[in-house]
Amino acid sequence: MKILHLISFAILGTSCVAQAADLKLSNLAGSQSSFKILSENLGAATSYKGVIPAEPLGITGFDIGAEITSTKITDKTVWARATGSNSPDYLTQTKLHAHKGLPFGFDVGFVASNSTNSNISTVGGELRYALVSGNVVMPAIGLRAAYTKVNGIDQLGLDNKSVELTISKGFLMFKPYAGIGHVWTSSRPDAGLGLAKEDIGQFRSYVGTNVNLGLINFALEADKIGAATSLSAKVGLRF
């Protein structure tokens, strides 16, 4: 049911815009504890999510897709205070994702996103290296370093850095994968709000699967960062 809920957002995403609730950092002025909770939630929601198995694409390879990520809001009271209205259950982001294979087992990736129910947008990227490329017997193992920058929230500068280890193994057209990592979020309020900068570290774990049907490619990923869970779905081309 959660997957169906996520896909329905992808189909009806434009209808969610009318329900958007913009975050206003001034609504949290003077409350450091609320600001920290909001920063943790934002870091979990906006950090880089590759939604891709560990195998390197190779020098001629591409993986390009449209994606949607839905992150459950862990503290609706803080979120409602920050927006000045009722909190949604999920923060929903639509994304464009592109990966390109490079020589020597390296891949690069780029993502741009926009939220359908808030004033949040992000840009980011990754550099991934295949520690083990994988074959019929051996799984692939990849190491990823990534960065995202959050835009659209007045009086707040926020970015995420992450390092992850991913393992995947192909079976016919299916490539299940899993990974662990750590996300570092820097959340910087403007002066005059009575708030101090928050530097937050959160553990990340995720599982997913990639389904390749020729050129058409599908991927699903479930992710947990700190206390927040996210579901992502991607459809596109992989060759």
C-alpha positions in Angstrom: 0.0 0.0 0.0 2.9 2.4 0.7 4.3 1.8 -2.8 0.8 2.4 -4.3 0.6 5.6 -2.3 4.0 6.7 -3.6 3.2 6.0 -7.2 -0.1 7.8 -6.9 1.8 10.9 -5.9 3.8 10.6 -9.1 0.7 10.5 -11.2 -1.2 13.2 -9.4 1.7 15.3 -8.2 0.5 18.5 -9.8 -2.7 18.3 -7.8 -0.7 18.5 -4.6 0.6 22.0 -5.3 -2.6 23.6 -4.1 -2.0 21.9 -0.7 1.6 23.3 -0.4 2.6 24.5 3.0 5.7 26.7 2.9 8.3 26.5 5.6 9.0 29.8 7.3 12.0 29.8 9.6 10.8 32.9 11.4 8.0 30.8 12.9 10.6 28.9 14.9 12.5 32.0 16.1 14.0 31.4 19.6 13.2 27.7 19.7 16.5 25.8 19.2 15.0 22.4 20.0 12.3 22.8 17.3 14.9 24.1 14.8 17.1 21.0 15.5 14.1 18.6 14.9 13.2 20.4 11.7 16.8 20.3 10.5 17.0 16.6 11.2 13.8 16.0 9.2 15.0 18.2 6.3 18.4 16.5 6.2 16.8 13.1 6.0 14.3 14.2 3.3 16.7 16.1 1.1 20.0 14.1 1.3 21.1 12.3 -1.8 19.3 9.1 -2.7 20.9 7.3 -5.6 18.1 4.8 -6.3 20.5 2.7 -8.4 22.4 -0.6 -7.8 26.1 -0.8 -7.1 27.3 -2.1 -10.6 29.3 0.5 -12.6 27.6 1.7 -15.8 30.8 1.5 -17.9 32.2 4.2 -20.1 29.3 4.2 -22.5 26.6 3.7 -19.9 23.7 6.0 -18.9 20.9 5.8 -16.3 18.4 8.6 -16.7 15.1 8.8 -14.9 12.1 10.7 -13.4 11.7 9.9 -9.7 9.5 10.7 -6.8 10.5 10.4 -3.1 8.0 10.6 -0.2 9.5 11.1 3.3 7.3 10.6 6.4 7.4 13.7 8.6 8.6 12.5 12.1 7.3 15.5 14.1 4.2 17.0 12.7 3.9 19.5 15.6 7.2 21.2 14.7 6.4 21.1 11.0 3.0 22.7 11.6 4.6 25.4 13.6 7.1 26.1 10.9 4.5 26.3 8.2 1.8 28.0 10.3 -0.7 25.5 9.1 -1.6 21.8 9.3 1.4 19.5 8.7 1.2 17.0 5.8 2.0 13.4 6.6 4.7 13.2 3.9 7.1 15.6 2.3 6.9 14.7 -1.4 9.6 15.6 -4.0 9.7 15.0 -7.8 13.2 14.6 -9.2 15.2 14.3 -12.4 18.1 11.9 -12.0 21.0 11.2 -14.4 24.0 8.9 -14.0 26.9 8.5 -16.4 29.6 5.8 -16.5 33.3 6.8 -16.5 36.5 4.9 -17.0 38.1 2.8 -14.3 34.9 1.9 -12.4 33.8 5.4 -11.7 30.3 6.8 -12.2 28.9 10.3 -11.7 25.3 11.3 -10.9 23.2 14.5 -10.8 19.8 15.2 -9.3 17.4 18.2 -9.3 14.2 18.1 -7.3 11.2 20.2 -6.4 8.7 19.5 -3.7 5.0 19.3 -4.6 3.8 20.3 -1.1 6.4 22.7 0.2 8.8 25.5 -0.9 11.8 23.1 -1.0 14.0 22.4 -4.0 17.4 20.7 -4.2 20.3 20.2 -6.5 23.1 17.6 -5.9 25.4 15.0 -7.2 27.5 12.0 -6.5 30.8 10.3 -7.4 30.7 6.5 -7.1 33.5 4.0 -7.4 33.1 0.2 -7.9 35.3 -1.5 -5.3 34.1 -4.8 -6.9 32.5 -4.6 -10.4 30.5 -7.8 -9.9 30.0 -10.8 -12.2 27.9 -14.0 -12.5 29.2 -15.2 -9.1 30.4 -12.1 -7.3 28.1 -9.2 -6.1 29.1 -5.6 -7.0 30.2 -3.3 -4.2 30.3 0.4 -4.7 31.5 3.4 -2.5 29.6 6.7 -3.0 30.3 10.2 -1.9 27.4 12.7 -2.5 26.2 16.3 -1.8 22.9 18.1 -2.0 22.0 21.8 -1.5 18.6 22.9 -0.4 17.0 26.0 -1.9 13.7 27.8 -1.4 13.5 28.2 2.3 13.9 31.9 3.3 16.4 32.6 6.1 18.0 29.1 5.9 21.0 27.7 4.3 21.1 23.9 4.4 23.3 21.2 2.7 24.0 17.5 3.1 27.1 15.5 2.6 27.1 11.7 2.7 29.2 8.6 2.3 27.7 5.2 1.6 28.6 1.6 0.8 26.3 -0.3 -1.5 26.1 -4.0 -2.5 24.0 -5.5 -5.3 23.6 -8.8 -7.2 21.7 -9.3 -10.5 19.2 -12.1 -11.2 17.9 -12.0 -14.7 16.4 -8.5 -15.1 16.3 -7.9 -11.4 19.1 -6.3 -9.4 18.3 -6.1 -5.6 20.7 -3.9 -3.6 21.3 -2.6 -0.1 23.5 -0.1 1.6 24.6 1.7 4.7 26.1 5.1 5.2 26.2 8.4 7.1 24.7 11.8 6.3 26.1 15.1 7.7 23.7 18.0 7.5 24.7 21.6 8.0 21.7 23.8 8.9 22.4 27.6 9.1 19.7 30.1 10.1 20.0 33.8 9.3 21.1 36.1 12.1 18.4 37.7 14.2 16.2 34.7 14.6 17.6 33.7 18.0 18.8 30.4 16.5 22.2 28.8 16.3 23.7 26.6 13.5 23.0 22.9 13.8 25.5 20.3 12.5 23.7 16.9 12.5 25.0 13.4 11.8 22.6 10.6 11.0 23.0 6.9 10.1 21.5 5.8 6.8 20.4 2.3 5.7 18.4 1.4 2.5 17.3 -1.5 0.4 16.0 -1.4 -3.2 15.7 -3.2 -6.5 16.2 -2.3 -10.1 14.2 -3.9 -12.9 15.6 -3.5 -16.4 13.3 -4.3 -19.4 15.6 -3.5 -22.3 15.9 0.3 -22.4 13.0 0.9 -20.0 14.2 0.8 -16.4 12.3 0.8 -13.0 13.8 1.2 -9.5 12.2 1.2 -6.0 14.1 2.1 -2.8 13.2 2.2 0.9 15.4 4.4 3.0 15.8 5.2 6.7 17.9 8.2 7.9 17.8 8.8 11.6 14.1 8.4 12.6 12.7 9.3 9.1 11.7 6.8 6.4 11.5 7.5 2.7 10.2 5.6 -0.3 11.5 6.4 -3.8 10.3 5.2 -7.2 12.1 5.9 -10.5 11.3 5.2 -14.1 13.6 5.9 -17.1 16.2 4.6 -19.4 19.3 2.5 -18.6 21.8 1.4 -21.2 
